[in-house]
């Protein structure tokens, strides 16, 4: 008995002033915006200057899209190089076909380049992005819904997805006969919706666990990877779209297992508290007040200047970070504080000359690459 037949859109592209506006692209863009805003909020709470997330996105998004497309083409080559395939379609990403693991790999390269530019550990970016990325994925899956693609096998469950026969001669529109959009027979597993709901759950799980345990050094991102691949494993088994198979099983099922095990190994082997950062040139002593200072000399009408973003950062403990936030002065390392959390991040990639530091600081410094 069918209680809910989920409809699918008959149109996935609209033309405004002659320009095509594609639902798939809109969903991807909305997902990126959501992920950037979530990451921005989390970066600021870790001490990073405002809108560093945009600097990262400028690098990570293009690399991520290229990586996602390359992964899709490699794992599903038939549409492009098989019998009747068209290699030109490789560049038509608005029709769908972005592989998440290619996006993660390509985006990681872009994020690493951004981290070097900003003088930040890559792990700070990764942990800040961890709950935002599944939110972006969940929003992006609705682009597949608009395209009437990536649905599952026929289902007899109380719910199912109606899928339209899309008109290849009129891309972005369903086939219409006698004024009615043609639908495929039967109802299908709405795998786009399964994954969207799962992704929201993953985001909530990562956020709650990270808030409780304060993961660092990329461990929050590892939680995301494990949780996402666990869901992708069973959702992938339901899908019936074209894909490469090994031993009768879809390639992405094996990829999910391998990636899950890799993330699990990383989570178990890599330890460390949440990383907080302050400017690499943060003062460690309070400025001396001027002897002839007078309150009458203060220009109350002066415009407040916005502090420039640091050229690089140093990683400090949570206690020192909050003290710096409160006083503007970085307190010294205490005797019982692990020095592993006090690594300075080199600005070598952004400056011709390294920042001058006292001897006691330079002995604790490490380059951004070490993170």
N, C-alpha and C positions, 0 to 999 in steps of 0.2 A: 504494500500500500504506500503510495507516494503522498507524503504530507507537504513537501516543499519542492517544487520544480523551479530551480534557480534560473532566471532568464539570462541571456547573454546579449550584449549590445549588437545592433545591426550595423553600426558605423563606428569606425575607429579613427577617422580622419575628417577634419572640417577645413574648409578653405575660407580664409579671411583676407580680403583684399588681394586675392590671387595666391596667397601663401598657404601651404598646407600646415595645419596644426594637428599633430598626431597624438592620440591619447597615450600611446606607449612612451613617447618622449616626455610628455607632461608628467606621467607617473614617475619616470626616472628622475626628472628634475625635482619634483616634489620630495622624492625620497632623499636626494642629495641634500636639499635644503634642510630637511628634518635632521639628518645625520650631522650636518655641520653645526646646527644650532645646539644639539645635544652635546656634541664634542666641545663646542665653545664654552658652554656652561661648566663642564667638567674640567676643562683646561684652566679656566680662571680660578677655580677652587684649589687648583694645585700650584698656583702662583704664576702662570703664564700670562703674558701681556694680552690685553684685549685684541680680539680678532686675529690671533695667530692661526685660528682654524681656517680663515680664508687663505692665508699664505700656504697652508698645507693643501687645501682643496685645489688651488691653482695647479699644483703639481700632481696630486694624487688622482683627481678626477679624470684628466685626459689619459694618464697612464692606465688607470683602472678600466676605462672603456676600451682602450686598445687591447689590453690583456684579456678582457672578457670576450671580445670578438675573436681574438686568436684562439682562445681555448675552445670556443664554440665551433669554429671552423675545423680545428684539429680533431675534435671528438665527434663531429657530425659532417664529414666531408662530402657525403653523397650529393647533397643539394647543390654543391658548388663544383665538384670535380667528377661526379659520377655520370652515369648515362643520362643525358638530357640536362645535366647540371650547367649552371651559368656562373663562372667565376666573378662576374661583375656584381653579383648579389652579395658578395663579401662586404661591399661597402654600403649596402642598404640596411643599416642597423635599425632603422625605424620599423622594419618588418618583424623585428624580434630576433633573438639569438645572441644573448649575452650570458656567458658562463660565469657563475659566481667565483669559482676558484681562479679563473684567469683575472677576474676583477680584483680579487684579494692580492694575488701575486703582483699584478701590474700596479695596483694602488700602493702596495708596500714599497715598490721601487720609487714611486713618486713621493711618498711620504718620507722615505729615507733621504731623498735629495732635499726636501723641504726642511727636515730636521737638521741637516748639515748647514743649511742657510741660516736657520734661526738659532743654532747652537743648543739644540734640545736633544735629550735622549729619545730615540725612536719609541721606546717602551712607554714614555709618557703620552705620546700621541696614541699609541695602540690601546692602552688602557682607557684613555678618555673616549675613544671612538667605540669601544666594545659594546655598550648598549645601544648606540645610535645606528650602527651598521645593520642589525637585524630589523630595526624600524624602517630603514631605507629599503631593505629587501622586501619587507611586507607590503609597503606602498607600491614598489615596483611591480609586484606580482599582479596588481590590478591592470597593468598594461597588457599582460597575457590574456586577461579576461576580455578586454576590449578587442584584442586580436583574434579571439576565439581559438586559442592555441594552448598547448601544454595541459590539456585535460587528461583525465585518467580513463580507465576501462569502464565498460558498461556496469552500472550498479543497480541493485535491487533494494538498496537501503531506502528508508523513508524520505531521503532527500537525494537530489541529483541535479546535474547541470544540463540545461538545454544548449546545444551547440549549433550555430548556424553554418551553413555551407557558404564559405566566403568566395566571392566572385573574383577569379584570377584576372579577368579582363578589366575589372574595375577595383583595383586594390583598395582595401580599407572599407569595403562595403559588402554586405551579404548578397548572395544571389536572390533575385526577386522574380517570382513567377506569378502572373495574374495579380500583381500588386501586393503579394505576400512574401515575406522573407522565408527562404527555405531552411528548414532545420534538419539536422541529421536524425535518423531514427534512434529511439531509446534515450535514456538519460545516462550521464557519465559522472564519474567521481570529479568533484570540483577541486582538483589538486592545487589550483592557484589559491583557493580559499583556505585549504588545509595548511598550506605553507605560510600564508599571510597570518593566520591565527597563531601558528606555531612560532613564527618570528616575533610576534608581539610577546608571547610567553617567554621566549628566549631573552628578549630585552629586559623584561621584568625580573627574570631570574638573575641575570648578570648584575643588574642594578642592586638588587637586594643583597646578594652574596657579597658584592664589592663594598656595599655600605657597611656590612657587618664585619667582614674580615680585612678590609682595606688592602686588597691585593696590590702588588707592585711588580715591576720588571716584566710586564706583558702577561701576567697570569690572569688578569681579568679578560684579556682578549682570548686567551686559551680556553677559558670557560665558555665564552661565546662560540668558539670553533667547535668544541665538544658538543654543546647543546644543539647547535644548528645541524651538525652532521648526523646526530642521532635522529632528528626529524627527517632530514633529507633522505636518509637510508630507506625508511618505510614509504615515504611519499614517492620516491623515485620508482619503487617497485610497482606502484599503481599506474604510472604513466605509460602511454601507448604511442607517443610521438616517435619519429624515427631517431634512432641512436645506435651507436656501435655496441655490440654485445660480445662478451667473453664467457664461454661455457654457458650460453643461454641467459646470462645476466647482464643488465645494462652496465656500461662502463662506469657511469657516475656512482653506482652502488659501490664498486670497488674503490673508487676515489674517496667516497665518504668514509669508508672503513679505514683506509690508509691515513687520511687527514685526521680523523678522530684519534687514532693511535699516536700520531705525531704530536697532537695537541696535549694528549694525556701525558705522554712522556715529558714534554716540556713543563707542564704544570707540576709534575712530581719532582723533577730534577732541579728546576730553577726556583729559588726561594728569595724572599726579600719583601720588606714592607712597602707600602705605597710611597711613591717618589714625589716629593715636593721640591719646587725650584724657586730660587731667588736670583736676581742679577748677579753675574759673575763678579761685578765690582761693587757689590753691596757693602756699605760701610760697616765696620765692626766696632767703631767707637762713635759716640755721640759728638756732633760738631760743637766746637767751643763757641759760646755766645760772645758776641762782640762787646768789648769793655765799654764802648761809648754808645751802645745801642740805646735807642729811646723809642718808646711806643709811638711818639708823635711823628716819627719818620716812616711809619708803615703806611703804604699807599692802599687805602681800603678800596679804592676804585679800580685797582689793577685787575686786568683780566687773568683769570686762572689759566695757567699753561698746562697742557697735557704732557705728561712725561713720555719721552720717546721710548720705544721698545728696546730692551737690552740687546746688546750685540751677541750675548751668549748668556748661558745660565749655569748655575751650580746646583747640584742636588743636595738637599739638606734633610734632616730629620723633621718629623711633624712638629716636635716641640720648638725647635729653632725657627721653623717657618712661621708658626703662630706668633712667636715673640717678635720676629722681624715685622710681621704685619702690624703688630700692636705698637711697636716703638720706632720702626724704621732703621733699627740697628741690629745687625746679625750677631747673636751671642756666640761666645766661644764653644767649641766642642767640649762636652762634659766627659769626665773620666769613664763613665759607664755607658757612653753612647757608642754604638758600633760605627767605626769609621767607614764601613762599606756604604753607608747611606749619605756620606758627605763627599761624594765624588764631584769634582768640578768639571763642567763641560767646556771643552776648548772652543774658542772662537776662530780657530785656524782657518776654517772654510769661509769665513766672512771677513777676515782681516788679513792684511799682509803681515802685520806684526801681532804677536800674541799680547793679550792684555797683561799689564803689569800687576803682579800679585806679590804679597809678602812671602817669605820663605816657608812659613808654616802652612800657608794655603797651597802653594805650588806642590808641596810634598803629597797633598791629598788629591791633586788634580788628575783627571783622566779625560781623554778625548771623547767626543760624542759617539764615535764609532764603537767604543767599548760597551755601549748600551745596546 
